[in-house]
């Protein structure tokens, strides 16, 4: 591809970004589709996130993805939010619409699509580990699909409490219980959950050998165990779940689906989902990730 003034620029804002396969997946897809565009990673110091967002129209970027830890922090610098982003107060896509910056969230849609792909039903009771940007998107999407009770565990109880208030005020009839994350609390609550989702970065490469919880001994058979982490393919948490015979879902399907929605939003095209999934799986297998 010849880079020129006609090249479309896309990007990713986050910190750290060494683990991210977004540039690989998107650039391979753009090349496959014959589109004159490049997707670049931008590692942003925390105190400079406002500068980075303001640079999007200045540099004529078509748009960017947003990842850890900026999904909530970017909101004050945007001109408008989509209904999904407004509801969950988390953004993972920023579109530059002729200088107006609009925030979207495709994480929730991506997760629901991953559940459907795995033929996993949304239960009434859901336990969420973490209350950050990914968790915010997922709980709102799960509530929309019929989940009624949420246990929100976070190392910062105030963050879990704020998310519980937001969810409860948006969806009438939904009960959200904020709890301080501890091993004892997890063990007590996990037996009541029909689904457990890790929305923390604990277990993400290169820290493949750690898990956000020590055991799944109290989890009921048939419980769905999901991890939003996609690198490695099988986190320590998912390995523990597979050993107990739980239904396990890794983060690849969600990652690919939200990435496809990103390209649809920013470029107005129908992305090749199968090709995008192959790119990610092949890379993870080549780098020694442990598929199950």
Order of alpha helices (4+ residues) and beta strands (2+ residues): beta-alpha-beta-alpha-beta-beta-alpha-beta-beta-alpha-beta-alpha-beta-alpha-beta-alpha-beta-beta-alpha-beta-alpha-alpha
